[in-house]
Amino acid sequence: MSAPNLCGTIEPLAAYPFFSSRDADEARHKVARVFCPHELRQVNTRTPFSSRHNLVRLGETALNYLTYGTDVDINPGYLDSFYLVQMPLEGTAEIRCGQQAVHSTPDTATILNPHEATRMHWRHDNRQLMLWIPKESVERRLAEHLGEPVNEPLTFDVALSQREGMTRSWCRMLGDLADNIDHCGADWLRFRPTVAGLEDCLIRGLLQLHRHNYSARLEQPQDNARPRHLQRAIDYIHAHIEDAITVGDIARAACVSVRALEEGFRKHCDTSPLVYLRDARLDCVRKALTSAHPATDKVAVLAHRYGFAHLGRFSAYYKARFGETPSQTAGRTLRN
């Protein structure tokens, strides 16, 4: 499986420029406004300083594209309040976070831990797609999965493979998000269920697919959720079918941990909470398409309303569930 298709001459998020500058002090000041105060030093005078920073704020998180155009040393120290995924699209960087040192390339992304000191050297051709995630957002989901508060700092392995293992699909998802924004614009970001679902999937994906100091505990089996908890979850899903809910929200409504909720759904419904939610939303789309006035809402609008960001996948899910495409359903209703 290849890395995200965002390399070459393509500049991700080009329609959302935050700044461009040939002055290192100006760039340092602007980047600090998004991330944190840091030292920035140009170490190669043979290539001119030419920084570009594009930025799209989602809900909890923010997607960034950043390059400096020349070799630079970056010393942010402790990030404190956020985790930062750095996914090179081209070029290389040397990353040290705490006691971990990584040669970062288009094969190997990194995630910086906020409680460990960080130093970096970016090469002149290094272009990074970056996901800014608040520390609170990650720790809240970890606590939901554990069913108890997080007492020790969550420490990820800094190296994150873009081409091998379980994290390659996660990197592909992040690349697809940037690609979707570039090709479709940001209008669909106003659909809160869609955005919240994407962010929740990305954050929980890091916790489940990438190694960290809580991984062993997350892999331990949990007691099954009792049926009354499962019914609470199902009732909550149907009551909030158009809202921006996550698996953590469902678990809180059911008064169980995320792991217990997931095992309860597997045991009693032969599915997962999010697949159950997806199927319930597909049922709502089908109900709207087979209503007396199916042309009131276009298929794409209905898909986004119920949290489906990728129309191709939505159509595939719909066809797998109902044996026909959404357009075929709408067309048949119009003819009747």
N, C-alpha and C positions, 0 to 999 in steps of 0.2 A: 504494500500500500504506500502510495507516494505521500509526500508532505502536501499541505494545503497549496492550491494552485494560485499563489499570490506573488510569485517571484517575477524575475525578468524586469521589464520596464513598467509594469503595472504598479501604481501607487495606491495602496488601500486607503479608503475613506477620503479620497481626494476632494470630494464635494463638501467636506466638513473640516476646512483648515482652521487650526487654532493659531498658528503663527509660522512664519518662515523668517530666518535671520542669518546674516553673515557675521554677526557679532556674538562672541561666546558669552559675554556677560549678560547680554539681553536674553539669549537662549536659556542660560542658567536661571535667570529670574522668572521667565515665562514657564519653564518646566517645573520649577519649584511651586508655582501656583497650583499645579495639578497634582503633584506628588508630595514632595517635602523639600525643605532647604538642603542644599548639597554643594559640594565642591566640584567644579568642572574645569579641567585644564587641557588645552590643546597641546599634543605632544608631537605632532608632525606638521611642520610648516611647509612641506612640499605640496600638500593638497590643501586647498582653501577650506576654511570653515563654512559650511553651508547646511544649516539645520532646518528641518521641516517637522512639524508636529501637527497631525490631524487627530481629531477627537470627537467621539460620539458618546454622549452620556445616555445610559440606558435607564434602569430603575435604580437598583442598588449599586450596580457596577458601572464601569466606563471602559470603552474600547479605544485604544490609542495606536497610532502609527508614528514612529519616531526614528529619525536618522540625523547624524551630525555631519556627514560628508568628509570627515577627517578623523585621524586617530585621536581619541580623547580618554583621559582618566576621569572617572566619576566616583566620588566618595560621598554617598548619602548617609553613612553611618547607620543608625537604626531607623527603620521605617515607622516603627511604633504602632500606627493605627491601621495598616493595610498590608495585605499580601499582594505581590506583583508577579504575574506570569509574563515572561519575556520570550517571545517565539521568533527567532531569527528567520527572516524570509530569504536573506542573502547575507554573505559575509560572516564574520566571526567576532566573538567577544570572550574575554576572560572574566569569569565571575567568581568572586569569593564571598560566601555568606557563612558567617560563623567559622566552623572548622572545615567546611566543604568547599572545594575548588572545582570548577567545571569549565572545560573548553566548550563554549556554546557555539553551535553551528546550525544550519538548516536541518540537521539530523537530531539535534539536542537542544530543547528549550530549557528554561530554568524557571523556578519559582522562588522568590525571595521571602524569607521568614521575617516578620516585623521585629522580633525580639532578638535577632542576631545581627551583628555589625556586617555591613556590606561594602565591598569595594569592587569596582569594575573597570575594565579597559575595553573600549569598543574600537574596532578597526574602522578604517575610513569607509569601507563598503558595507558596513553592518546596517541592515534595515530591520527594525523590529516591529512586530505586531504585539501589543501588550494589553493585558486585561488587569485592571485595577479592581481589587475586591476588598471591601472593608473587613477588618479583622472580626468585627462583631457579626457580620453576615456568615462568615465561615464557622465561627465558634458556636453560634446559635444552632446551626444545622448539625454540627457535631454533637452538641448536647441532646438534640432531638433524637439522633440515632442511638446515642448511648443510653438515653432515658435518665440522665443525671448531669449535673453541672460539670463543666470542663475546669479542672483544677490546675493542671500543668499546661504550659504553653504548647500549642499545636505546632510541631516541627516537621515540615515536609523534607523529603530528600530533595535537594536543590535541582539535580539533573532530572529532566522530564523528557523521555524519548518521543520524538515526533514520528518515527518510522517503525518502531518495534513495540511489542507488548500491548497491554491494554490502553496505554495512554495515547497511542497513535490515533485512535478513534476520537478521543477527547480533543486532540489538536486539530483534527479534521473538522470537528464541530465548531471550534473557535474560528477556523479559517472560513468555514461556510457562512458563519454569521457575518463576518466582514464582507464576504463576497455578496451575500444577500442584500446588505445595505447598499453596496456599490451598484448593484444591478436594479434594485427595486426602489431605491430611495428610502427615506426614513419615515414615510407616511404610516407604514404598518406598525411603527413603534407606539402609536397612540392606542393600539389595542393592548390594554394592560394584561389580560390573560396570556397573550402571546409572549410579551416581553418577560413577564414574571416566570413563565414556564421555562423559557430559554435560560434565564439567569439561574434559576433553581437547578436545572439540569446540569449546567456548567459547574456550579459550586459543589453540588452533591457528587458529581462525577469525579472531581478532584479528590474528594474524601474517600470514594469507593475504589477508584482505579489507580490512584497514585499512592506510593508508600509514605507513611508518616508514623510518628510514635504512638498513635492510637490504632493503627491498622489491625494489630492482633486482637484487640478488644472488639473491634467492629466485626471481625470474622467469627467470634464466638457465637454458638447457637443461643437463641432466646426462647423464653416461654411463649406459647401461642397466645394471641389475643383472644379473649373469650367472646362468644357470639354477640353479647350486648354491646361490647366495644366496637365490634365490626359493624353492627347496625347503626351505631352513632356515626361511624365514619361514612357509611353509605348515605345516611340521612343528610349529613353535612355536605357531601358531594352534590347531591341533587338540589339542595337549598342554595348552593353557591355555584351553580353550573356555569354562569357567565362571569364569575369573579376571578380575580388573579390569585387563585389558591395554589398552594404547593403541598407536597407530601407531608411537610412539617405542620402545616395548618390542619391537615386531616388528622394527623396523629394527636395533636393537641385537643381537637374536638372529640377524639375517641378516648382521650385520657390514657394513652399508652405511648411507648417509644416508637420511633419509626421502624426499627427492626421488628418489634412485636407486631406492629400493624401489618408490615409486609408479610410476615409469616402467617398471620391470621387470614389475610386475603388469599395466600397460596393454599392454605389448608381448606378454607370454607368456600372460596370462589374460584379456585384454580386459576388465579390471575394475580396481578399486582395492583396496588392502589392507583398508580398512574395510568395503567392500561384500562382499569375499570373507569376512571375519570375520562379517558380518551373515548372509550366506547359510549359512555353516557352522552358525551358531547356530540359524537357522530349521530346518535339517535336523535338529538335535538336538531341537528342540521337536516336529517332526513325528514323529520316532522315538518320543518319549515318548507322544505322543497316540495312536499306532497300536500301542502295546505291549499286552500281555495285560491290563493293569489300567490303562486310561487315566484312570479316575476318581480315581486316587491323587493326582494333582496337578491343580489347576484351571488353566485356560488362563492366567489373569492371573499366577498364581504362576510358571508356567513362563516366561512372557514376562519377568518381572522377574528370574528366576534367570539368564536368558541375556542380560541387559543391555538389554532394551527398556523404556524409561520410559513411552512414549506408546502406550497400548493400541490406539488407532485407527490409528496409523501401523504398528504391529506387524501388525495384522490386514490392512492393505493390502499390506504387504510379503509376508506369508504367502500371500495370495490371488494376488498377481502371480507368485509362485514356483511355487505348487502348484495354482492354478486353483480353489481353494475356501478358505473361511474356516477358522480353527482350530476353531471350534465345529462346523462341518460335519464336519471330520475326526474330532473326538472323538465326535460323535453317531453317525456311521457305524460307528465301531469298537465302540461300545456295543451297537449293533443286531446286529452279527455274532456 
